[in-house]
């Protein structure tokens, strides 16, 4: 479990493809350097979020550590596009004394989103993003949380019809996360707020239950929303 508050930006110093006969199962071994600040209390088997992806430490020294990235992870995240010299957001798993400055983050990437555009707003930058899997948009709400490359950010605008949302990075944050240097066309890892998933499942279970009148209630709610939409001036 993580908080989405990036501790440090590390540098990919080496990538090694692993054949299918190795313990890596055909994935990639990443060596990440320039991160002595988070390795003082490191242990083998620790979890570290790398661009929002929960990975296991397989080796470490004073200034660098190694993780194995499975083929499935390479396909479902932007870790497959990393090169030597790439920068990545790093965060250690939470401890009992960790301040919850962001929100509950699992380190399980839901999809990848592409930056559609960036707009300067004073010393802040607004990023518009479109997810590869648009099903995640139902968990994206204005002023809600979303994790992008492991950083907990606040959603400033959403357009379900066009399939995008926006976040804003203030000047301070731009220097503390890798997204601050990203531009149009680049990809970011996305993890939606898991609280929304639990709420959705609970509500669905209630309305779809075999007992009670949950199904009828849901039908009435949908009909009311449709009627309101048809009556609104914007639908004309």
C-alpha positions in Angstrom: 0.0 0.0 0.0 1.2 3.5 -0.9 0.0 7.1 -0.5 0.8 8.6 -3.9 3.3 11.0 -2.4 6.4 10.5 -4.5 9.5 10.4 -2.3 12.2 10.7 -4.9 12.8 10.5 -8.7 15.2 7.7 -9.6 17.1 7.0 -12.8 17.0 3.8 -14.8 20.7 2.9 -15.1 20.3 -0.6 -16.7 17.7 -2.8 -18.3 18.2 -6.5 -18.9 15.8 -8.7 -20.8 15.3 -12.1 -19.1 14.7 -15.2 -21.2 11.7 -17.4 -20.4 13.9 -20.1 -18.7 15.1 -17.6 -16.1 13.3 -16.6 -12.9 12.2 -13.5 -14.7 9.9 -15.5 -16.9 10.8 -13.5 -20.0 10.4 -10.1 -18.4 12.9 -7.4 -17.7 15.3 -6.6 -14.9 15.5 -2.9 -14.0 18.3 -1.3 -12.1 17.3 2.0 -10.6 19.9 4.4 -9.3 20.2 7.8 -7.6 17.9 6.7 -4.8 20.1 6.3 -1.7 17.5 8.5 0.2 15.0 5.6 0.2 17.4 2.7 0.6 18.6 3.3 4.2 16.0 0.9 5.6 15.6 -1.4 2.5 15.3 -5.2 2.7 15.1 -7.8 0.1 11.5 -8.4 -0.8 10.4 -4.9 0.0 7.7 -3.3 -2.2 8.6 -0.1 -3.9 6.3 1.8 -6.3 8.0 2.5 -9.6 5.9 4.9 -11.7 2.9 3.7 -9.7 3.6 0.0 -10.2 4.2 -2.1 -7.1 7.5 -4.0 -7.6 9.6 -6.2 -5.4 13.2 -5.4 -4.5 15.4 -8.3 -5.6 18.8 -6.7 -5.0 20.0 -3.4 -3.6 23.1 -1.5 -2.6 23.6 2.0 -1.0 22.5 3.9 -4.1 20.6 1.5 -6.4 18.2 -1.4 -6.4 16.9 -4.0 -8.9 13.4 -5.2 -9.6 12.0 -7.7 -12.0 9.2 -6.7 -14.3 6.9 -9.5 -15.7 5.8 -9.5 -19.3 2.2 -8.8 -18.3 3.3 -5.7 -16.3 5.3 -4.5 -19.3 2.2 -4.7 -21.5 -0.2 -3.1 -19.1 2.0 -0.2 -17.9 4.5 2.4 -19.4 7.4 0.5 -17.9 7.9 -1.3 -21.2 8.9 2.1 -22.8 11.6 2.9 -20.3 15.2 3.3 -21.5 18.5 3.7 -19.9 18.5 7.2 -18.4 14.7 7.4 -18.0 13.5 8.9 -14.8 10.9 7.2 -12.6 8.8 8.2 -9.5 9.7 6.1 -6.4 7.8 5.6 -3.2 8.3 3.0 -0.4 5.3 1.1 0.9 3.6 2.8 3.8 4.6 2.2 7.4 2.8 2.6 10.7 4.3 6.1 11.0 3.6 7.3 7.4 1.6 10.5 7.0 -1.4 9.9 4.7 -0.8 13.0 2.6 -2.3 11.6 -0.6 -4.8 8.7 -0.7 -4.8 4.9 -0.6 -2.8 3.6 -3.5 -2.4 -0.1 -4.3 0.3 0.1 -6.9 -1.9 -1.8 -9.3 -2.1 0.0 -12.6 -5.6 0.0 -14.2 -4.6 1.4 -17.6 -2.3 3.7 -19.4 -3.4 7.2 -20.5 -2.0 9.4 -23.2 -1.4 13.1 -22.7 -3.6 14.9 -25.3 -2.4 18.4 -24.5 -0.7 20.6 -22.0 -1.6 24.2 -21.1 0.3 26.7 -19.2 -1.7 28.5 -16.5 0.6 31.0 -14.8 3.4 28.8 -13.3 1.1 25.8 -13.2 0.5 23.3 -16.1 -2.8 21.6 -16.9 -2.6 18.1 -18.5 -5.5 16.6 -20.5 -5.4 12.8 -20.5 -7.2 10.1 -22.4 -7.2 6.5 -21.1 -6.5 3.5 -23.2 -9.3 1.7 -21.5 -12.2 4.2 -21.2 -14.1 2.0 -18.7 -12.0 3.7 -16.0 -13.8 7.0 -16.7 -16.7 6.0 -14.4 -14.3 6.3 -11.5 -13.0 9.7 -12.5 -14.9 12.5 -10.9 -14.1 16.2 -10.6 -12.2 17.0 -7.4 -11.6 13.3 -6.9 -8.3 11.5 -6.7 -6.4 9.7 -9.5 -2.9 8.3 -9.4 -0.7 9.1 -12.4 2.8 7.5 -12.5 2.4 6.9 -8.8 1.6 10.5 -7.9 -1.7 11.3 -6.2 -3.3 14.2 -8.1 -6.6 16.0 -8.0 -8.9 15.9 -11.0 -9.9 19.4 -12.2 -12.2 18.5 -15.1 -13.8 15.5 -16.8 -15.5 15.0 -20.1 -17.1 11.5 -20.3 -18.4 12.1 -23.8 -15.0 12.9 -25.3 -13.2 10.5 -22.9 -10.7 12.7 -21.1 -9.9 14.3 -17.8 -7.5 17.0 -16.6 -5.2 17.5 -13.7 -3.1 20.6 -12.8 0.5 20.5 -11.5 1.7 23.5 -9.5 5.3 24.6 -10.0 6.5 22.7 -6.9 4.9 19.4 -8.0 6.4 19.8 -11.5 9.9 19.4 -10.0 9.0 16.5 -7.8 7.3 14.1 -10.2 8.3 12.8 -13.7 5.0 14.0 -15.2 6.2 17.6 -14.9 8.5 17.0 -17.8 6.2 15.0 -20.0 4.5 16.4 -23.0 1.8 15.7 -25.6 1.8 12.1 -26.8 3.6 10.6 -23.9 2.0 7.9 -21.7 1.3 7.8 -17.9 0.3 4.9 -15.7 -3.2 5.3 -14.2 -4.7 3.9 -11.0 -8.1 5.1 -10.1 -9.3 5.6 -6.5 -10.1 2.1 -5.2 -12.8 3.5 -2.9 -14.9 4.1 -6.1 -14.6 0.5 -7.1 -15.8 -0.8 -3.7 -18.7 1.6 -3.7 -19.7 0.6 -7.2 -19.6 -3.1 -6.3 -21.6 -2.6 -3.1 -24.3 -0.5 -4.9 -24.5 -3.0 -7.8 -24.9 -5.9 -5.4 -27.7 -4.0 -3.6 -29.6 -3.1 -6.8 -29.1 -6.5 -8.5 -30.0 -8.6 -5.5 -32.7 -11.2 -5.8 -34.6 -9.9 -2.8 -36.3 -6.6 -2.3 -37.1 -4.0 -5.0 -33.6 -3.0 -5.9 -34.1 -3.6 -9.6 -37.2 -1.5 -9.7 -35.5 1.3 -7.8 -32.6 1.3 -10.3 -35.0 1.4 -13.2 -36.8 4.4 -11.7 -33.5 6.2 -11.1 -32.4 5.6 -14.7 -35.8 6.8 -16.0 -35.6 9.9 -13.9 -32.1 10.8 -15.2 -33.3 10.2 -18.8 -36.3 12.4 -18.3 -34.2 15.2 -16.8 -31.8 15.0 -19.6 -34.5 15.2 -22.2 -36.0 18.3 -20.5 -32.8 20.2 -20.2 -32.1 23.0 -22.8 -28.7 21.6 -23.7 -30.4 18.4 -25.1 -32.4 20.3 -27.6 
